[in-house]
Structure formats: C-alpha cells, structure tokens
Amino acid sequence: MNRPTVFISRDKSSLSIFNEMDKKGEILLKGYSLLEFSSMHFDTIPDSDWIFFYSKNAVKFFSKKIDRSTIQRPCACMGIGTAKFAQELGWNVEFVGKGSPHEIALTFLGKAKNKRVLFPRALHSKKSIQTLLENEITFLDLVVYENKKKKKFPHPHADFLIFTSPLNVEAYLDLYPLKDESIMAIGTTTEQKLLEYSLKNVLVSPEPNEKALADFLQQLL
C-alpha cells in the first residue's frame, strides 16, 4: 500500500514528530511555510507581570531585542512547541497552554487575572487570548514581526493538507484550488478561516501543537 503524502504549512526542519513518521515509512512528508517573516521595529518594552507568546516566531523576533532582565520575567506560551523553544533561549516559562484557545485563556486567567500581560505578536495575529481576556487582564500589545503571504510556492500534490494558521490557508487558496484532499486545521481559528471558504468536513486537531496533530493523523491513517 502506498504511503499517504502529507503537506504541512511549516518548514519541514521544524517538524520532528512528522519527520520520524516519514523515516518510518508511515507518510511521505512535505513541509514548507506559505508565509514570509520579517522583524518589525519597536523602541520600548512595557513593564508587565507576564509575557505571553503565541508562537516560536514571536519568541524569536522578540528575543533579539531584549535585555537579560526582560527574559527573567514569567512567560506563558500558547503550546508545548513554543514553550520548549522559549526555554532553549533562557525564558522563564511558567505557563504552557493546553487545549483550545478558549481553554487556554481560562486556565491562564487563573494566574493572570488583573495582571499586566505583554503580548509580543505578529502583525496579522488573530489575538485570540487577548480578545478572550480583554476584560480580565491589562493587555499590552506589541507587534514584533510581520507575517505575509508568499506569492509563489510549489503545489504540494498531497493526500492530506494540514494548515497551521489562517494566513497559511489564505496563501494556499490564493494560488491553488482544493480537489479531493483531506483538510486538517491545527486549531479553531484556522478551522474558522477554512469554513469561510465554504469548505466542509474540515478535521481539527484536539490541541494546537505538533504532537496532537501527529496523534490525530495517525488515528485517521
């Protein structure tokens, strides 16, 4: 039986679990981001009780411009992949999100209610946690990088298309129509973007991280 081809809208080098599945012959993996990333200038870093990171890129671009005292602040991360990356750079990770954005927001509120929380983020971020907690915390918004759609990239010709952000969905559908591929979203915000294109039968990972995605895919296979 031929192994299924799986495309994920992240660079293949960052997909450790899926690369293992590829090496074992379970899938044929194709992975590349459909976005371009660039640093954005910011002058000041507001004082805060917490720093909340949505993604590895937020950690990466913010960390390039901060001093040692900032990195010692308690930080929260949307998921385990972002948390591991932050810890590797020396961040004091005291909260790791699990579940849907709504579940993560409610759990984080137990630690951050009425606190000042800084959100270094992408220009086109959906700001899911900020939106859910806007009346419960003082959120400090800081755009640290730009994420924009690539205008050209190869067609993956895959059996499964796994989208990791709403902007990746837009980038793909700007160039290529969907045919009979199985469509998977990393989370509910990405699912909502797919539904805006009138797509049906969108599969959604139980949690917005690589391990949950991989486990879900293995169940489907």
LINURHU-V789301 format. One record per residue. N is the residue number from 0. RES is the residue in three letters. OMEGA is omega in whole degrees, 0 to 359 (none if undefined). Layout:
n=N res=RES omega=OMEGA
n=N res=RES omega=OMEGA
This chain:
n=0 res=MET omega=180
n=1 res=ASN omega=178
n=2 res=ARG omega=182
n=3 res=PRO omega=175
n=4 res=THR omega=183
n=5 res=VAL omega=174
n=6 res=PHE omega=175
n=7 res=ILE omega=184
n=8 res=SER omega=172
n=9 res=ARG omega=179
n=10 res=ASP omega=185
n=11 res=LYS omega=183
n=12 res=SER omega=182
n=13 res=SER omega=188
n=14 res=LEU omega=188
n=15 res=SER omega=183
n=16 res=ILE omega=180
n=17 res=PHE omega=176
n=18 res=ASN omega=176
n=19 res=GLU omega=177
n=20 res=MET omega=178
n=21 res=ASP omega=181
n=22 res=LYS omega=180
n=23 res=LYS omega=180
n=24 res=GLY omega=181
n=25 res=GLU omega=180
n=26 res=ILE omega=168
n=27 res=LEU omega=190
n=28 res=LEU omega=169
n=29 res=LYS omega=182
n=30 res=GLY omega=171
n=31 res=TYR omega=179
n=32 res=SER omega=177
n=33 res=LEU omega=183
n=34 res=LEU omega=172
n=35 res=GLU omega=184
n=36 res=PHE omega=177
n=37 res=SER omega=181
n=38 res=SER omega=174
n=39 res=MET omega=185
n=40 res=HIS omega=169
n=41 res=PHE omega=187
n=42 res=ASP omega=188
n=43 res=THR omega=176
n=44 res=ILE omega=184
n=45 res=PRO omega=172
n=46 res=ASP omega=181
n=47 res=SER omega=175
n=48 res=ASP omega=181
n=49 res=TRP omega=167
n=50 res=ILE omega=182
n=51 res=PHE omega=179
n=52 res=PHE omega=176
n=53 res=TYR omega=190
n=54 res=SER omega=175
n=55 res=LYS omega=181
n=56 res=ASN omega=176
n=57 res=ALA omega=177
n=58 res=VAL omega=185
n=59 res=LYS omega=185
n=60 res=PHE omega=178
n=61 res=PHE omega=185
n=62 res=SER omega=181
n=63 res=LYS omega=190
n=64 res=LYS omega=182
n=65 res=ILE omega=179
n=66 res=ASP omega=186
n=67 res=ARG omega=181
n=68 res=SER omega=179
n=69 res=THR omega=183
n=70 res=ILE omega=179
n=71 res=GLN omega=177
n=72 res=ARG omega=174
n=73 res=PRO omega=177
n=74 res=CYS omega=178
n=75 res=ALA omega=181
n=76 res=CYS omega=184
n=77 res=MET omega=182
n=78 res=GLY omega=187
n=79 res=ILE omega=179
n=80 res=GLY omega=177
n=81 res=THR omega=180
n=82 res=ALA omega=180
n=83 res=LYS omega=179
n=84 res=PHE omega=179
n=85 res=ALA omega=180
n=86 res=GLN omega=179
n=87 res=GLU omega=179
n=88 res=LEU omega=175
n=89 res=GLY omega=181
n=90 res=TRP omega=179
n=91 res=ASN omega=185
n=92 res=VAL omega=182
n=93 res=GLU omega=177
n=94 res=PHE omega=176
n=95 res=VAL omega=183
n=96 res=GLY omega=177
n=97 res=LYS omega=179
n=98 res=GLY omega=181
n=99 res=SER omega=175
n=100 res=PRO omega=179
n=101 res=HIS omega=179
n=102 res=GLU omega=179
n=103 res=ILE omega=180
n=104 res=ALA omega=181
n=105 res=LEU omega=180
n=106 res=THR omega=179
n=107 res=PHE omega=179
n=108 res=LEU omega=178
n=109 res=GLY omega=179
n=110 res=LYS omega=193
n=111 res=ALA omega=181
n=112 res=LYS omega=180
n=113 res=ASN omega=178
n=114 res=LYS omega=174
n=115 res=ARG omega=184
n=116 res=VAL omega=178
n=117 res=LEU omega=180
n=118 res=PHE omega=170
n=119 res=PRO omega=189
n=120 res=ARG omega=175
n=121 res=ALA omega=180
n=122 res=LEU omega=184
n=123 res=HIS omega=178
n=124 res=SER omega=175
n=125 res=LYS omega=177
n=126 res=LYS omega=188
n=127 res=SER omega=182
n=128 res=ILE omega=177
n=129 res=GLN omega=181
n=130 res=THR omega=182
n=131 res=LEU omega=186
n=132 res=LEU omega=189
n=133 res=GLU omega=180
n=134 res=ASN omega=186
n=135 res=GLU omega=180
n=136 res=ILE omega=168
n=137 res=THR omega=183
n=138 res=PHE omega=181
n=139 res=LEU omega=188
n=140 res=ASP omega=180
n=141 res=LEU omega=177
n=142 res=VAL omega=184
n=143 res=VAL omega=176
n=144 res=TYR omega=178
n=145 res=GLU omega=174
n=146 res=ASN omega=181
n=147 res=LYS omega=185
n=148 res=LYS omega=171
n=149 res=LYS omega=180
n=150 res=LYS omega=179
n=151 res=LYS omega=172
n=152 res=PHE omega=184
n=153 res=PRO omega=174
n=154 res=HIS omega=185
n=155 res=PRO omega=181
n=156 res=HIS omega=186
n=157 res=ALA omega=175
n=158 res=ASP omega=178
n=159 res=PHE omega=173
n=160 res=LEU omega=181
n=161 res=ILE omega=182
n=162 res=PHE omega=187
n=163 res=THR omega=174
n=164 res=SER omega=177
n=165 res=PRO omega=182
n=166 res=LEU omega=174
n=167 res=ASN omega=176
n=168 res=VAL omega=180
n=169 res=GLU omega=181
n=170 res=ALA omega=181
n=171 res=TYR omega=186
n=172 res=LEU omega=171
n=173 res=ASP omega=186
n=174 res=LEU omega=190
n=175 res=TYR omega=174
n=176 res=PRO omega=174
n=177 res=LEU omega=180
n=178 res=LYS omega=181
n=179 res=ASP omega=180
n=180 res=GLU omega=169
n=181 res=SER omega=187
n=182 res=ILE omega=180
n=183 res=MET omega=177
n=184 res=ALA omega=180
n=185 res=ILE omega=181
n=186 res=GLY omega=188
n=187 res=THR omega=179
n=188 res=THR omega=176
n=189 res=THR omega=175
n=190 res=GLU omega=181
n=191 res=GLN omega=178
n=192 res=LYS omega=177
n=193 res=LEU omega=180
n=194 res=LEU omega=177
n=195 res=GLU omega=177
n=196 res=TYR omega=178
n=197 res=SER omega=178
n=198 res=LEU omega=180
n=199 res=LYS omega=177
n=200 res=ASN omega=176
n=201 res=VAL omega=178
n=202 res=LEU omega=184
n=203 res=VAL omega=177
n=204 res=SER omega=178
n=205 res=PRO omega=177
n=206 res=GLU omega=184
n=207 res=PRO omega=177
n=208 res=ASN omega=187
n=209 res=GLU omega=182
n=210 res=LYS omega=179
n=211 res=ALA omega=177
n=212 res=LEU omega=182
n=213 res=ALA omega=178
n=214 res=ASP omega=180
n=215 res=PHE omega=179
n=216 res=LEU omega=179
n=217 res=GLN omega=176
n=218 res=GLN omega=180
n=219 res=LEU omega=182
n=220 res=LEU omega=none
